[in-house]
Amino acid sequence: EHSSVSPFNYADHTRLYIPTDMPYPDNDSKEYIKAVADRVVELVHATYGHTAILFTSYKVLQAVFNLCADRLENYDVIRMTRSNRNAISEFKKSKNGVLFASGSMWEGVDCIGDTLSSVIIVRLPFPIRSVVLEEKRKESKNTSVFIDDYATPEMLIKLRQGAGRLIRSETDTGVISILDSRANKGRYSERIDLAMAKYPKVNSIKEVQDFIRAVKPEEYFER
């Protein structure tokens, strides 16, 4: 085995924003959907677009998109659907694009440069129900053990994959935001802190905007 230090300067080139005032995630709650939409709009304005918003549900993606689209008219807004295979390529070609995404955008997509400078993770990506998942649950002593030993590690892997879309070269800079209230309190928070430890934290939208203003060239802000 061999372990190498990452060539990426996360300390100077990235920030992690996890708000403390988001409601508990409930996909059937209008108040929750509105809170996500409002925070997404604030973050897009703070980073001047250049944003990919990662969802675990196309239903929630559509609901949040419906509340955001008219408020983001100064940006190239792109919505991924199950049948829209061109959304990612459209985003890469955009100047200040905002991509509402799920599925393949979580892993294996490179957007090197300033095109993608903000990744917003709406909800912690716990594994979806499946035959394999059900077998793992049955093999566990109880639900708590299943969550701690299987569901949470799987979620952390996908969380790192989603966050990993941001920094794809030594010169990339940007911000990761996690809007799930469970990320900063409760049984998952310590493991998330450990998994995301390389990203310095900020506590406000203003700090997000100040960071972007500090690391981006002037042409980044041109529309």
C-alpha positions, 0 to 999 in steps of 0.5 A: 500500500502507498499513501500520498498527500493530495496535490490540492490546496483545500485549506486555501482553495475551498470552504464548507458551509453547513447552515444551522438554521435549516429545518429537518428534511421532509420531502412532503413539507412545503415549508422545508421545500421553500427553505431549501429554495430560499437558501439555494437562491442566496447561495447562487447569488453569493457565488455569482452562479457557477453552481451545481445543486445535487439532489437525491430525489427528482421530485424534490429537484423539480419542486425546488426548481419551480420555486427558484427558476424565476428568481435566478433569471440572471443565470443560465439555469439548467434542469436535469431530468431522467431523460435529459442527457445534455444537461451536464454538457450544457452546464459546462458550456455556460458562463455562469450556469446553475445546474439542478442535478441528480443521478450521474452528477454525483460521481464521475463528472469533471468540471475543471475551472471556474464553471463549477465553483459551488456545490450545494448538497441538499440532502445527505445521500443515504442509500435508497431502498433496494433488495441488497439494502434490505438484506443488509438490514436483515443481517444486522442485529437491529436498525441502529446497528444497520444505520451505523455499520452500513447506511452511514458509511455508504452515505459518507462515500457518496457525500465525498463523491458529490463534494469531490465534483468541486476540486478537479485540478490544483487551481480550482477554487470553490465552496461546498454547502450541505443543507441537511440539518442532520449534518451539524447535529445528531448521530451523523455530525461527528462522522461528517465532520471527519469525512469533510475535515479537509474543507475549512468551515464558514458560518454564513452566506456573507463568508461564502461571498467574501471567499469567492470574491477573494479567490476569483478573477474579475472576469468570473463576475462578468455576466 
